[in-house]
Amino acid sequence: MVRGQLKADGIVIAGFQATFLTHAGFELKAEAKLVDTKSGRTHATTTVVSWPPSVMAKVKELTEAMEAAVGDVLFTTASGDTATEPKTGLSVPKDQMGLGEFLGEDAPPI
């Protein structure tokens, strides 16, 4: 074994993947990098799959916000605990449009 002082002085989450419909129920996997903040060099990469309750609470909060945003785009009213008025100002970028958005609201169903 070789021992010494680690050159990395920071940890960065480079990306993560959340899967909600697994056999275990939920999986959150992140790629963490050990970096030298002065040079920007990455010294090591690891995968993290075990999270404390505080992180899981934030994931739940993010998931609920994402579902609400999608609901605002797709539904005229939300169907959660209480009905809400649709939010204005939401739009779908042209490169992410489906056929319905491309043809307009009066397009006949296919």
C-alpha positions as CSV (number, residue, x, y, z in Angstrom):
1,M,0.0,0.0,0.0
2,V,1.2,3.5,-0.8
3,R,0.3,6.4,1.6
4,G,0.5,10.1,1.0
5,Q,-1.5,13.3,1.0
6,L,-4.4,13.4,-1.5
7,K,-4.0,16.1,-4.2
8,A,-7.7,16.5,-4.6
9,D,-9.3,19.1,-2.3
10,G,-12.9,19.0,-3.6
11,I,-15.7,16.7,-4.5
12,V,-18.1,17.4,-7.4
13,I,-21.2,15.5,-8.4
14,A,-20.7,15.2,-12.2
15,G,-24.1,13.6,-12.8
16,F,-26.8,11.5,-11.4
17,Q,-29.6,9.1,-12.5
18,A,-32.8,8.5,-10.6
19,T,-34.9,5.5,-11.3
20,F,-38.3,5.3,-9.5
21,L,-39.7,2.1,-10.9
22,T,-37.2,-0.5,-9.9
23,H,-37.6,-3.9,-8.1
24,A,-36.3,-2.2,-4.9
25,G,-38.7,0.8,-5.4
26,F,-36.2,3.6,-6.0
27,E,-32.6,4.0,-7.0
28,L,-30.4,7.2,-7.0
29,K,-26.9,6.7,-8.5
30,A,-24.4,9.6,-8.7
31,E,-21.0,10.0,-10.2
32,A,-18.7,11.9,-7.9
33,K,-15.3,13.2,-8.9
34,L,-12.4,14.1,-6.6
35,V,-10.9,17.3,-8.0
36,D,-8.0,19.7,-7.5
37,T,-9.9,23.0,-7.4
38,K,-6.8,25.0,-8.3
39,S,-5.9,23.1,-11.5
40,G,-9.3,21.7,-12.3
41,R,-7.8,18.2,-12.6
42,T,-9.9,15.2,-11.7
43,H,-7.9,12.7,-9.6
44,A,-10.6,10.0,-9.0
45,T,-14.2,9.1,-9.9
46,T,-16.6,7.0,-7.9
47,T,-20.2,6.0,-7.9
48,V,-22.4,6.7,-4.9
49,V,-25.7,4.8,-4.3
50,S,-26.3,5.2,-0.6
51,W,-28.0,8.5,0.6
52,P,-29.0,10.0,3.9
53,P,-32.7,11.0,4.5
54,S,-31.9,14.7,3.9
55,V,-30.9,13.9,0.3
56,M,-33.9,11.7,-0.3
57,A,-36.2,14.4,1.0
58,K,-34.7,16.8,-1.6
59,V,-35.1,14.2,-4.4
60,K,-38.8,13.9,-3.4
61,E,-39.2,17.7,-3.5
62,L,-37.5,17.8,-6.9
63,T,-39.7,15.0,-8.2
64,E,-42.9,16.7,-7.1
65,A,-41.8,20.0,-8.7
66,M,-41.0,18.2,-12.0
67,E,-44.3,16.4,-12.0
68,A,-46.1,19.7,-11.3
69,A,-44.2,21.4,-14.2
70,V,-45.1,18.6,-16.6
71,G,-48.7,18.7,-15.3
72,D,-48.9,22.5,-16.0
73,V,-47.9,21.9,-19.6
74,L,-50.2,18.9,-20.2
75,F,-53.3,19.5,-18.1
76,T,-55.7,22.4,-18.0
77,T,-56.0,21.9,-14.2
78,A,-53.9,19.9,-11.9
79,S,-55.4,16.8,-10.3
80,G,-53.6,16.6,-7.0
81,D,-54.9,17.2,-3.5
82,T,-56.5,20.5,-4.8
83,A,-57.3,21.7,-8.3
84,T,-55.2,24.7,-9.4
85,E,-55.5,27.1,-12.3
86,P,-53.0,26.4,-15.0
87,K,-49.8,28.5,-14.9
88,T,-49.1,30.8,-17.8
89,G,-45.9,31.4,-19.6
90,L,-45.0,27.7,-20.0
91,S,-44.0,26.6,-23.5
92,V,-42.4,23.7,-25.2
93,P,-39.2,24.5,-27.1
94,K,-39.6,23.8,-30.8
95,D,-37.0,21.1,-30.8
96,Q,-39.0,19.2,-28.1
97,M,-42.5,19.7,-29.7
98,G,-44.7,16.8,-30.4
99,L,-47.1,16.6,-33.3
100,G,-50.0,18.2,-31.3
101,E,-47.9,21.3,-30.4
102,F,-46.7,21.5,-34.0
103,L,-50.2,21.3,-35.5
104,G,-51.8,23.5,-32.9
105,E,-54.7,23.1,-30.4
106,D,-57.4,22.7,-33.1
107,A,-55.7,19.8,-34.8
108,P,-57.9,16.7,-35.1
109,P,-56.8,13.6,-33.2
110,I,-54.9,11.1,-35.2
